[in-house]
Amino acid sequence: MFDRKNIKRYYLIFVRQIRNFLLSTKSREFLIFLFFVFVSLCFWFLQTMNDTYQTEFKIPVRLKNVPKEVVMTSELPKEIRVKVEDRGTVLLNYMLGRTFFPLTFNFEDYQEKGSYVRIPQEEVLKKISTQLNNSTQLLSVYPDTLDFIYSKGVAKKVPVAVGGEVSAGRQYYVSEIRVIPDSVVVYAPQGVLNTVLTAYTQPFHWTNVTDTLRKHLNLQKLHGVKFVPSSVDVMACVDMYSEKTFEVPVVGIGFPQGKVLRTFPSKVQVTCQVGLKNFKSVKASDFLVGVSYADVLDNKSEKLTLTLRRYPDAATHIRINPLSVDYLIEQQTVEKVVKKEEVAE
């Protein structure tokens, strides 16, 4: 550990060494060399700054005196980029010592031009030129045209549609996609407003989703249209698949009176995948496995191929086992048929 006396002694030694170095002959020669290098750099810099260069500046844009009842559906850009050419000293003055004033336009000057206003380029260039030196050459302005669109309170409500895709992970499925809020208010000039029927979210593609996913998305922009709000929440709800098996009877469809279809076996197993949300609600009676009389007539095999005639929307990946069965057509007498009808009555 250093005490105060040691610190002071080492400090004095260090200062003495620096002083001795600066007062030495080699040190003086080195300092003189650095001085002339600095002077040379100054002359080179001044000579260089007299050359002509090109550079780009940003100038703010403002629109004033907008009435309260007016809704801007497409506003002026916040700033424009100006490319100029001049001597380096003038450009350096722009960069370091001069601030460009915003290009200000008065809304009241353009009310007679309708809801779509285009500001002449000559007017924009004139406002820019007043802030430039006479020697400065204006090369380009971006954007080269300024316009804005407004609406005087004309609006309507439109639904919001999802503009993307959601794919679930393995053993999962997308049970529901919600948009919050499901509708937005759209402002636009009357002619444009009539063409807007739906607001779409920005495109997206979510893959391998295994849990409820919620994200905040902006709505797709339309020129001259303003959505309120301009963004929504999109929620993708997923559910897990579970397999379920039912015994479903085989039914003859469209058979004439007196003919009955007998299959062996008379019932088949129907296996499907159902989401846990709908697992209890799906029943065997929701399925219909049958063979039409026309299929029987066209059949040239000893077995009948079964067809799933009805199934609930909640069931997917449906399989029938067995897919084909033995059969026979039983001919019933008219009396038996009549008796069965009377019993049914």
N, C-alpha and C positions, 0 to 999 in steps of 0.2 A: 504493500500500500504506500502511495506517495503522500507525504504531508505537504503542508503549504509551502514550506521553505524549499523542498525539492522541486515542486511545480514551478515556483518562481525562478529558481536557478536554471531549470531546463528551458523555460520560456526566454530568459535573457540570452542564453546560449544560441537558441534558434534565431532570435532577432539579430544577434550579432553576425551570424553566418550569412543571413540574407543581406544585411547591409554591406558586408565585405564583398559579397558577390556582385551587388549592384554598383559598387564603387570601383570594381576591378576594370582593367582595360578591355578585356573580352566582353564584359557585360555592356560597357558603353558602346562598343562597336555593334553589338547585337541589337541594342535599343535603337541606334541610329538606322540600322538596316530595316527594322520594323516600321519606323517612322516613314521612310521613303516608300516602303511597300504600301502603307496605308494611304499616302498621298497619291500613289499610282492608281490604287483602287478607286479613289474618289474621282480622279480624272476619267478613268475608264467608265465609271458608272454614269457620270454626266454626259459623256460622249454617247453611251449606249441609250440613255433616256431621250436623246434627241432623235433617235430613229423612230420610224412609224410602226405602230403595232395595232392589233385588233384584240378586243376583249368584249366581254358580255356582262351586263348589269341587270339587276332585277328592280323593277319599279312597281310599287303597290298600286292597286286600282280600287276606287271607292265609288259607290252610288249613293247620293244623298237625297233627302226630302222624299222618301218613299212613304206614301200614305199608310195609315194603320190598316185600312180595309184591303190593301193589296197584299197578295201572297206571291212571293217570288218562286216560280216553279223551275226556273233555270237562271241562275245568277251569273253575274260577270265573274271572270277569273279573279282570284285574289291578287295576282301579280302578273306582269308580262316581262318577257326577257328581251332585252334590247342589245343588239350587237353594233358596236361603233368602232371607228378607226381614227387614230390621232397620234401625235407624238407621245412618247412614253411619259414625259413630265406632266402632260395634261391628264393622261389616263391615271397616273399615280395620284394626282390631285382629286380625281373622282373617287378613287378607292380609299384614300386616307382622310381627306379633309372636306368631303362634300357629301351630303345626304340628299337623295332625290325625293322630292315631294310627291305624294300620291297623285295619280291621275284621277281627278274628281269630276264626275258627271252628274248633272242635275236631272232627277227623274221627271220633273215638271216640264223639261224641255222636249220630252219624247212622248208625252201622253197622247198626242194626236196621231201617232203612228200605229196605234192598235196594240194588241197584247204581245206581238212579236216585234221587238225593237232591235234593229241592227245599226250600230254606231259607225258612221262613215270612217274609212281609214284615214282620210285627210285630216279629220278632226283629232284622231289619236296622234298622228305624226306631228301635228301642230303643237299639241300639249307637251310632247316629248322634246321637240326642238327648242322650246322656250327655256328648257333647263340645261341645254348643252352649249358649249362654247362655239363661237363662229367657225373655228378651225376643225371642229369635230364633224366627221362624216357619219351619218346614220346609215348602216348597211342593211339591217333587217329587224323586224319586230315579230315576236311570236307570243301568242297567236296573232296572225295578221288582221283578223277581224274580231270585233267585240260585239256580242249580242246578249240579250236577256229576254226571258219570257215571263209573263206574270198573269195572274188571275185575280179578279175582284170578287173573291169569296165563292166562286162556283166550284162545287165539290160533290162527291158521291162516295158511297162505301162499296168496296169490292172485296171479294174473298182472296185469301192468300193461298197460293199453291206451292208445293215443294218442287224446287228446281234441281233436285239431285237424286242419288240412289243410296240405298242402305242394304247391305248384305250381312246376314247373321253368320256367326261361327258354326262349327259343326255341332249337330244335335240341338241347334237353336233355330228359331224363326222369328221374323219381325211380325209381332202381333198388332202393332198400331203405330202410326206416325202422327203426332199431334203438332199443331202450329199454334203458338200463343203470342199475340192474339190471332184468331183465325180470319180476321178481316181488318182492313185499314181504310182510312179516308184518303182519297186521291184528289188533289187540286190540279187543275189545268184549264186552259182556254176551252170554251165550249166545243169547238170543233175537234180538239184533241181528246177531250174528256169522253166523248161518245165512243171513241175507239178503244178505250181502256176497260177491259172486262175482268182482268185478273192481275194480281200482283204476284210475281215469282221471286223466290229467294235466289241468292247467288248459287251457282252450280257447286255441288259437293259430291263426294263419293266416299262413303264410310264402309269399310270392310271388316269382316271378322268381329262383328259386334256380339258380345256375350252378356252385356248388362245394359240397363237403361242408360241411354246417352242423351245428353241435353247440351245444345250449343246455341250461341247467339249469332245470328246471321243477318247481314244486310240484304235489303231487297234490291233486285236488279233495277238499275237506273234507266229511265226513259227520258229522252230529250223533251223538255218542256213540261215534265210531269213531276209533281212532288207528292210523296207518300208520307202520311203521318199516322203512326210512327214510321220511320225509315228502316227499322230493323225489327226482327221477331226472334222468338225462341223456337227452335225445332227440337222435339223430343222423340226419339226412336225407342219404343218399348219392345223388348224381346222376351220370349218365353222358351222354356226347354221342352223338347219333344219327349213323349213317353209312348211306348207301344202298348196296344190294347187289342184283344182278340174276342170276336163274337161268333156265336153259332147262328147262322142265318138260313132260313128255309129257301129251297129252290122253288120258284113260282113259274108256272106256265102263263104266257101272256098272249092274248088274242086267240085262244083256242075256241073252236066252234062248240055249240051246245052238244053235249053227249060225249065229248072227248076230253079226257083228263090226262095230264102228264104225270108220270111216276118216274122219279129219279132215284138212283141208288149210288150214294146215300141221298136221303131226302134233305139233309142239311149239310152245309159246308162251313168251313171256318173262314172268317174274314178278319184279316189282321191289318191294322193301320197305325199310323203315328198321329198322336193327338197331343196338343199342348197341354201343359198342366192346368192352365186356366180353364180349359173346356173338357178336362178329362172326365168329370162326373156327368156332364150334360150329354155326351155322345152315347147313344144306346143302340142295341141291335135292331130295333124297329126303324132306325134312321136309314138302314141299308135295304136295298132291294136287289136280289140276285135272281135273274129270270132268263127264260128262253122263249122267244116268240114262236108262234106256230109256223110263220114263214121260214124261220131258221131251221125248224125241224124238217120241213118239206125239202129244203135245199141241202140238208145234211146227208152226206154220202158215207159217213163213218159210223162205226158202231157206238161211238160215244158222242155226247153233246158238249160243245164248248160253252161254258157259262159266261154271261155278260153282266157286269155291274150296272144296273139300270138307275139306281139312285143312291146318293151318299151325301153326308153333311159336308158343308164347306170347311169345317174345322178338321176334317180327316184328310191326311195326305199319305202318299206312298202306300196305297191300298193293295193288298195281295189276297187272292182267293185260293183256298186249298181244300179239295183238289180243283183244278181249273176245268176239268172235264169229267163227266159222270156217265154211267150207264143209264139207260132209260127205256121206257116203253110207253105206248099210247094206249090207255085203257078206254075201251068203248063201253059206255053206259047206255042202258035202255032208256027210252023216253019216259017210262013210268017212274024209274028211279030219279030221273032228273026232276020230274014234276013233283014227286014226293019231297025231295030235298028243298025245292022252292017253296012248297007249302009249309014245311017245317020252319024254314027261314022266316016266312011271313008270320 
